[in-house]
Amino acid sequence: MRILVGYGSKRGGTAEIADIIARTLAARGFQVDLHPASEIESVDGYDAVVVGGALYMSRWHRDARRFVKRHTQALRARPVWLFSSGPLDDSATWNDVPPVDQVQRLMARIGAQGHITFGGRLLPDAKGFIASKMASSLAGDWRDPRIIRAWAEGMADALRAFERTPTRAAEDSPTWN
């Protein structure tokens, strides 16, 4: 099974989360391709897709949004999971942080299998006026690799269960919605 992991990341933290997800899925025996969402031209040839976006001011990264909108029809024909990264505190470690409205609408549009919000990261030397002001009091890394890997393992289990479904012919595309 071939899986595409795409992401929208401004400062690299979300890209690193996507990398953990891709490595976890690959360790479970899947063929995985990892790319910035802005560079993905097609989802043809992929059996499943994971899309992540950084959250800024309660908005999902533009590249992730555009990717989902551009490939809506193709995404509806395969299992898709979304993730967000962004809270600059430990709220995502202890609580289920729901997707922002924008992501909820995209999930409904494509029939996503699930979503999770991971903690974010802001480096103390963040560039840009707003980011540097925020970094003076909010710098830190709230991403938890154990939670990221566990989420990816859950996806892997769901995909393996689908692979074992006897009614699926190898050449058929599943209808997930």
Disulfide bonds with the S-S distance in Angstrom:
none
